[in-house]
Amino acid sequence: MTVRPRSLRWRFLQRLSFGLCLLLCIWLVFNTITLINSSSKPVDAIFVLGGSIAREEYAADLASKNSKIPVLISKGSQDPCILEIFERKQAILSNIWLEKCADSTFDNFFYSLPILERWQVRKIKLITSYSHLPRAKWMAQIIFGAHGIWVEFDVVQEQGVPGNKESRFKTALDIARSFAWALLSHFQHPECTNVINLKDVNLDAWRQVGYKCERRLIYK
């Protein structure tokens, strides 16, 4: 009996779908085991979402008490303002890194994930604010979780108007993008070309162009 080409294609698609589902299940089991193991480890990096100088002040407090843990600040305040905060707390500046490529919350994760992976991070402490927490929590758990990175959250109290405003549409859109990037990020590794170590910030150059820091705890 001759098998029709359409029947052969259908069988091929069935086998392909089964194989992909099997691989996905294996990966999910392996990744879940990795996450469980990561959750029991100590925090090995601090990740700060830009949007408020209060978050950077909070991170500086943590950095001054945990000198061996690197800090990554994704598109935060102006460089000299961050430098003042961490110098005031006597943190080790060489452990503080500024990622300057991000222009959105999704970009914060998009550009920072490769950096954290190069650091071989398995568990991070993510610093954000209450207004930003729901969306940031979803995105962190989806994108970082897909790479076996466990996330703890520290929520900072804001004064005045925070730098992030949430909406259901924005949250839904970023969650959808996060699921897509959780898959694609295993094959693509975007590089931010503007990553600065805090000790390399040139204050003289900034004084020439002028800068103004938000008046908060650093002035007390």
Secondary structure, DSSP 8 states (H G I E B T S, - for coil): ----HHHHHHHHHHHHHHHHHHHHHHHHHHHHHHHHHHHTS---EEEEESS-HHHHHHHHHHHHH-TTS-EEEES-S-HHHHHHHHHHTT--GGGEEEE----SHHHHHHHHHHHHHHTT-SEEEEEEEGGGHHHHHHHHHHHTGGGT-EEEEEEE---SS-S----HHHHHHHHHHHHHHHHHTTT-----S-EEEGGG--HHHHHHH------SGGG-
